[in-house]
Amino acid sequence: MTLADVAFDVPLDHPFSYRVPSGWTLAVGQRVFAPLGRAERVGVVVGLRDDDTAGLKPLTRVVDALPVLDANGLALAGWIAEQSLSSLGGTLAALLPPAGSARRHSDDAVRTDEAIRSREPSRTGQPRLKPATHSNTEAAGESPKPDVLIGLGRERRLLERVAAATAATLVIVPDVEAAGRWAQRLDKHGPVARLDSGVDDATRAGAWAALTAGDARLAVGTRSALLAPLPAGATLALVDEHEAAHKPPGPPRLHSRDVVLERAARGGLDAVLTSATPSVETWWRADSGRARLVTGEPAPWPAIQLADTRGILRREPLTPGLARTVRETLAAGRRALLLVSRLTSALACDECGAVVRCPECDVALAYTRAARTLTCRVCGRQTPLPETCPGCRGRRLSPFGWNAERVEHAVRRRFPRARVARYDPDATRGAKAERQRAEAAAAEIVIGTRGALRLFGPASLGVAGFVSPDHFLRLPDFRAGERLFSLLWAAAERVLPGGGLVVQSQTPEHYVFAACARQDLGAFYRQEMKFRGELGYPPFRRLAIVTVTAPAAAETRRLGDEVAAALASATALTVYPPAPARRDRARRIVVKGHADLATRLAEALGDFRRPRPKSRGIIDVEVDPVEWPS
């Protein structure tokens, strides 16, 4: 009898074995319904072989008429699961089209509500594979270096490549909104298959089927489309590769950039990445000869003013220079954007501008007002609040800052006749968000957080002003400088020729501001890579955050200590002590390693990943985090 190994969306590493009903024609990569516990669940067939099926439950229904993945696609999914420490079933569930709208073979359904009597892990043996009709991952071959398009017109240049390509193209974008825009752009070159959640499930499933059959040449999607079928020689494009949105919450927590590069290397695809400010990882890859930077003409650059705010801005959020520039912009009939931060989680000196940093890790120490302590989010070091600045010995240390509400109030008072709106798209949802967006779209002055930049296209602003960008540098995150540089560059690209970018800072000499003022990408990355190389941050070493929680504080501490001890016993890992997190409801452990970090973590945490008697804790592992948790 034929036995099928099926992977489900459950937090277990192994598949489950089932009997294939007589008369069924089944292939690896097809989805099926099978009993699991007291329910019927959808899973993916990951192996077929002839074996003893006595005592095994039968599969009940087939979901897909054809495999949604072939053996190579399953191998790539397995790599993603390994690198993100996710289950294979969970990875497949996240990266395959919805099963509910796919065509089902219900004629062979054998439904049952009984519990599985022999719900055992997959038995060892060589699988008997039946290939899919259309290979969805290319045969291994020589892979060209990925191209990284930067500079003016990078998206236009990508569209020109798409138009000239003879094979299929899949464009991966950071979010659903971007998917809609790119679908419209691509539609000028032919029908577009959409694989994102901005369309209904049936449309997504149909788009996947069209790619499998070779009937679609152009496709667009978000992370969930990373395994979509492509023929040999196809183009796999990643738009705005630096965006953190390419690594959304939920398994598998792996950045789309890593998957795109791995898939292209495995199958000889033409990988193309676009970015105004590439991630440090991508720049390092190009700097070491493993990717090609393809530059365009320099974008028109605004006049950039750096205003030194040390010891000022206690009563008003706008310096005279920024206020004057906004007034001139309004007089010229143009729009102004004032960018603020909602984050004030670190201390800085109001006299010299220095940020209080960890002496070992060189990241800003997180400030906790209630406990009146400073904590390093990397090594866990805790120190009492200093009375004086470690740099100038001044006594004016504070988390002082201007939030959007305070800035709006001051701007309305200064410009009473202007249409003013506040916009923070990352903090509002639903009808309120739509109302805020509409008000901001009609406003002359918009006060917003970094998400507000999405409201404006290239060369659409008269002035962009950064009220207090030092807050971004004060973030307890080694990526703080990279994030601020990306934000400054994006704002500059949205200013009209002849417009202005005004930066109010207590550290105007910082290399982030200097590189942006000179429109010099290389100057920023040289400094940033020097900082990261000296302290062992990505891309020179890999990082992981292990978060431990339990029902009670004592259990959390105990489990955190056990996990830390297990990690410390592993070779080639640097393990920092468990630090309190989530208002002391969790313990967080930062781990540094090399290229094999995921493998080392899986080995060290092997006992914890298996069911343990009387264990009520949760261990969450994120490898290569792009957003440092608060």
N, C-alpha and C positions, 0 to 999 in steps of 0.2 A: 504494500500500500504506500501511497505517496504522503509524505509528511511535509507540512509547511511551517517555517519559522516566521513568526509575525511580531513586528515591533509596534508597540502602542505608545501613546502619549502619557507615559507614567514615569516617575523618577527612579527607574531601574535600568541597569546597564544591559540586561540580557533580553532577548526576544522570548516568546512563548511558542510551544509546539502544538500543532493541531493536525487533525486528520483531514485530508482533502477528499471531499465526497466523490464517489465513483461517477465517472462521466464528465467531471469538470476539466476544462483546459485552463491552466493557470500558469502565470509567468512571474518571475521575480520582478518586483517593482509595481505590481498591481496592488490596489487597496481592496480590503475585504472587511466584512463584518464577522466578528467572532465573539463568543461569550467570554467575559472577563469578570470574575466575581459573580455578582447577581445582575449584571447589566450586559448589554450587547454594545461593543465598542468597535470603532473603525481602526484598523491597523494596516501596516504595509508589509507585504510579503518580502522578506529579505533572504530567504533560502528555501530550496525545494530539494528533497531527496527521497529515495526509497528506504523505508525503515519500518520497524514494528510500530504500529499505531494503536496497539491494544491499550484501552483505558483512556485514550485521548478524546477530547471533545471535537466534533467536526466544525469546520467553518460553516457559516450560515448563509452568507450572501457575498456576491462579488460587486464591488462598487464601480470599478472602471472597466470598460470594455477592453482597453489596452493598458499596458504599463504606463504609469506617469514618470517613471525613472527606469533607466537601464542599470546594468551592473556598475558602470563607471560613475553614473550619477549617485548611486548608493555609496560608492567608495568615497566620493567627495563629501557626501553628507556625513559619513563616518568620521572623516577628518575634521569637519566642522564640530561635530559632537565632542571629539577628543580634545580639540583645542579650547573649547568653551566649557568643558566639564559638564556637558549636558547629556541627557540620554539620547540615543539614536532616534527612538520613537518621538520624543519631544521635538527634536530638531526637524524631523520629517514633517511633523504636524504644522510647524511654523513656516516651513518653506515650500509647501505644496499647495495647489489650489484647493478651495473648499470642496469637501467631499459630498456635502449635502445636496449639491445641484448636479453632480455627475450622474451619468446614466447607470442604472443598477441592473444587475441580472437577478431579478427577484423570483424567477421561475424555479430556481434551485434553492430558494430560501428554506432553511430548516431552523425556525426560531425555537429557542428554549429559554426558560427562566431559571433553570437549575444552576446551582453553583458549579464551578469547574472542579471535577473530582481529581483531575490530574493536570492542574495548571502548573506544569513544570517548565523550567528553563529549557532552552534549545539543547537538544542532544548533539553530541559531537559527531562529526562525519563530514564528508565532502559534499557540498551542495550540488544538486543537478540544476544548472541554470538553463532557462529558456529565454533566448534573447528577445527583446522587444522589436516591434516592427520597424521603429525609427529610433536610431541611437540619439539620446539626448545629451551625451557628453562625448566629445570628440576623441578619436584615438590619439594615443600619446604621440607627440611629435615635437619638433623644434619650435620653441615659442619665441616670438620677437620680443624685444624689450618694450615694456609699456611706455606709451607716450603720455606726458603730463602737459596739457595745454594751459599756459598762463598768459597774462597780458591782455591787451585790448582785443575784443572780438573772439575770445576763446570759445564761446558757445556757437557763434556763427561758423567758426572753423570746424567745430564738431559736426554741425549740420551739413557742411559741405562734404565732409568725409562720408557721412551717411548717404548723401545723395549719389556719391560716386561709387559706393560699394556695390559689389555684385552679389555678395552673400548677405545673410540676415544680420540685423543689428538689434541688440537689446540695450536699452538705456535705463540705468538704475539711478533714481533720484532720491533725495532725502525724505520727502514727505508726500502726502496725497495731493496737496495744493500744487507742488511742483510737477507731479505726474500729469495733472490736468493741463498745465501750461505746455509741457513738452509734447503731450499728445496733439495739441493744436499745431505746434511747430512741425512735428513730424508728418502730420496729415497732408502737408503740402507736397510730400514726396511719395505718398501712397497710403493705403489703409493701415491703421495702427491697431495693434492688439494691446489692450490694456490689462495689466495683471495686478493692479493695486486695488485697495478697498474703496476707492472712489467710484467704482462701478459695482453692480450687483454680482452675487456669487456665480450666477449662470454665465454672465459675460466673462468673468475671470476664467471659469472652467473652459468655456469655448475658446478663449484666446490661447490657453495652454494646449488644448487639443489641436488648434490650427498650427501652432509652432511645431508640435510633435509630427504632424502630417506634412510639414514643409509648405503649408498654404499661406503663412504669414511671413513677410520680410522685415517688418518694423514692429517693435514692441517696446513698451515702457512699463516700468513698475518700480516698486520700492523694494526693501530688503527681502520681502516674501517671494520675489521673483528670481532670486539668485540662482536657483537650480533649473530655471525654465529651459526647455530643450532648444539647442542651437546646433546647426550643422557645422562641419569643419570649415574653417576660414571665416567664421562669423566675427563681428565686432561686438565687444562687450565694453560698454562705456559707463563710467561712474561720474556723475555730475556733482560738483562741489565736494570733492573727496574729503576735505578737511572737516566737514560738518559732523558734530556729535550726534545728530539725528540719524546718521547711518548706523548707529548702534543703539537702537531703542531698548527700553526695558523688556524683560522677558527672554526666555531661552530661544535660540542659542545666543548668548551675549558675545558676539564676535562682530567686529566692524566689517561693514560691507567691503571696504577696501581690501582687507585681508583675503576675503573669499574671492573677490574678482581677480586678484593677482594669483592666487593659488589655482583657480580654475583655468586661467589663461596659460599658466606654466604647465599644467597637466595636459592641456589639449591643443596647444598651438593657436589659441584665439588671439585676435588683435585687441589688446586692452588699451583703452584710452581713458585718461582721467582728466578732469578739468578742475581748476581752482584758481581763485584770485591770489590766495595765500596758502600754498600747500601745507599740509601737516608737516611737522618736523620729521616724522618718520619717512614721508615721501621725499622731502628734500634731501634727506640723508641717503635714501636709496639712489636718487639721481646723482648726488655728489660722489657716491661710491661706484658709479658706472652701471647700476642695475636698472635704471630708467632714464628716459631722455626728456629733458625740459625743452618744450617747443614754445618759444616766445613769439609774441606778436609785437605790434607797435606799442610803445608806452602809451598808456591812457592819458588824456588831458588831466593835468593835476591842479587842484586848487591851491591858492595861496594859503599856507599853513602858519597860524600864529600860535606860539607857545607862551601862555601866560603863567608866570610864577605866582602861586597863591599861598606861599608860606606865610603864616601869620595873619592872613586875611580871609575873606569869605565867611566870617562868623555871623554876619547879619544879612547879607545879600548873596544869592547864588550866582549872580552874573558879574563878572569883572566889567569895568567900563569899556574895555575893548570888545568883549562879546556883545554887550548891550548895544554899542554903537553899530556893530556889524549887523545885528538883527534889525535895527531900525532902518539901516540903509537897504537891507534886503526887502523889507516890507514896502519901502518907498518905491523900489524898482518892480513891485508886483510879483515878487518871487516868494517861495516858501522857506520856512526855517524848521530845522529839527534839532531839539535839545535832548541829548542822551544822558540818562542818569542810570544809577544802579540801585537795586533793592538790597544790596549786600553790604553789611558793615560788620563783618565777623572777625576783624583783626584790629590791632592798635597801631597807630602811627603818631609820630611827633609833629605837632602843628607848627613847630619852629624851624625844623630842618627837613621835615618830610620823610625821615627814615621810618621804615616799617620794622616792627619788632619781629625778628625771625629766629627759627631754631638754629643754634650754632652748629649742629651736625648735619641737618638736612637742607638748610637754607630756604625753607618755605616759610611763609608767614604763619606765626602762631595764632591758632584760633582763640578768639576772646569769648569767654563765658561770663556774662554780666552777673548772673545769679551766684555762681561759685567764686567769682573774682579771681579766675585763674587763666593762664595761657597754656594751650595744649598743642603739641605737634601732631598733625593728622597722619604723619608717616611713622615716626619712631615711638610715639606715645608719650614723649617727655612732657611733664607738667611742671609749671613754675608759677609762683605767685606774681601778681601784677608788679612790675617795676615802678619805682617812684620817680625815676628819671630816665631820659632817653639814653640808650647805650651808646649813641653816637655823639650828640652835642651836649649831653647832660641836662638838657632842658626838662622842664616839669609839665609841659603841656602835651601829655599823651592821652589820646581819646579815639573812640571809634566814630567820631563826628562825621556826619555826611548829609547830603541833600537828597532826599527821596523825591519821587515824582510829584507827590501831593504838595510838598513844600515849595518845589520849584514852580508848579502851576500857579500857586497862590501869588508868589512874587512876580511872575510874568504877567498875570492879569492886572496886577496893580501898576506895573510899569508900562504896559501896552494895553490900556483899557479898551481901545477901539478895534483891536485885532481879534480875529476868530482863533481861539485857543482851545486845544483838546489834549487830553492825556490818553496815552495808548500803551497798554502793557498786555500784548496778546498771549503771553505765556502764563499770565495769572488769572485770566478770565475765560469763561466758556459759554457756549449757548447764545441766547438772545442778548445778554449783556455784552458779550464780545462783539457780536455783529453791530450793535448800537455804537460801541466805542470805535469800531473800525470805520463806520460811516461818518461819524463825527470827525475822526482824524483825517479822513480822505478829503473833507471839505474845509479843514482848518488851514489857517495861514501859519500858525506856530503849533508844532506838535511836540509835546514833552513825552518821551517814551523810553522804554528799556531797549535792549539790543534787538528784541524781536520786532520792534517798530520799524526797523530798516526794511523789512520785507514789504512795507507799504509803498516804497519808493523805487522807481527804476533808475537805470544809469542816467547821470546828468539831469536830474530832475529837481535838485535843491539849490536854493541860493546860498544857504549856509548850513553847515552842520556844526553844532557846538557840543563839546564834552564838558559837562558841568564839573564833574569830579571823578575822572577816570582812575584816580589812585585807588579807588575801591577795588577795581579789578586786579591791580597789582597786590592788594592786600589779601586776596583770596588765599586760603591755606591749601594751595594746589601748585605743584611744580609747573603746570601748564598755564599759569596765570598770565605770563608775558605773551605767550603764543595767542591766547584768546583775545587779549587786548589789541595786539597787533592786527589780528584778523578783523576785529571790529573797526579799528581806525581806518584800515585800508578799504573796507567795504563802504564806510561812510564817505571817504574821499572820492571813490568811484561814482557816488551818487550826487556829487556837487557839480553844477554847471560850470563850463569854462568861464573864468572870471569871477567865480564865487569863492567862498572862503571856508576853511576848516579851522575852528578855534578850539584849542586844547588848554583847559585850566588845570594845572597840576602843581603839586608840592615837590615833584621830582621831574622838572622839565628836561633835565639832562639825561634821563633814562634812555637807553639804547632803543627801546621800542618807539619812542617819540621821534628820536633822531632819524631812524631808518625810514619811518613813514614820511617825515618832512622832506627827506631827500629822494623819496620814491625808489628806495634801494632795498629790494628783497634780500639780496645776498648779505648786506650788512647785518640785517636782523638775524638771519639763520647762522651766520658765523658766531655771533655772540651767544645765541641760544644753544647751539650745539656744544660750545665750549662749556657753558654752565652745566648742561646735562651730562656731558662726558666726565667732567671732574667729579660729579656726585653720584654717578651711576643711575641715571634716569633714562627712560626710553628716548631714543631707539637703541641706546648702548646696552641696556639691560631691560628685562621685562619685569613688570609689576603685577601683583595680584592682591586683592583685598578679600580676606576671609572674615565674614561676619557671623558671630555666634549668638544665638538667642535661646532662651529657655523660659518656662513659665515663671520662675522665681529668680530673684537676683543672685542668691547663693548658688543655684544650679547653673546660671549663666556664667558666673565666675569660675566654677569648677570645670564646666565643659570648655570654656575658653582656655583655661590652663592646660587641659588635656590635649586640645587641638594644637596649641602652641608647642607643647612638648613633642608631639608627633611630627610637626613640621621641622622643629629644630634638629630632630634626629636624622633628617634626610640630608644627603650630601648636596653640595653646590647650591644651597639656598641660604639667603640672608633673611632671618626671621626677627621681626621687631616684637617687643613684648605686647601682650593684649592691652588695648586702651579702651576706656569707657566710650560708648557711643549711644546715640539716640536717647539722650538724657539718662544715661546709665542703665538703660534697659537691654543693652547689648554689649558685646566685646568685639573689637575690631582688631585684626592682625594684618599687618602689611608684610608682604613677602617679596623679595627681589630674587630674580634668577636669570638664567640665560635662555637661549632659544628653546630648550627643552623644558621650560617652566611648567607647562601644562602636564606633561608626563610625570615630572617630579611631584607635583601636587597630587595627582591621582594616586600615585604609589603611596605617598605619605598619609593620605586621608582614606586609604582603601578600607580600613576597618570601620570608619565612620560612615562610609557610603553604603555599607551593607546594613540590613535591619539588625538592630541591637535590642535585647530585652531591657525593658524598663527605661528606655531612652526616650525623652520627650523634648529634646532640643532640636534646633534647626541650624544647619551649617550652610551658609550661602557663600559661594566662591565666584568672584568676578576676576577674570584674567584680562590684563590690558585695559583697565578702566579709563574712560575718556572724560567722565564727569566725576570729580572727587566728591564722595558722599559727605553730607553735612553731619 
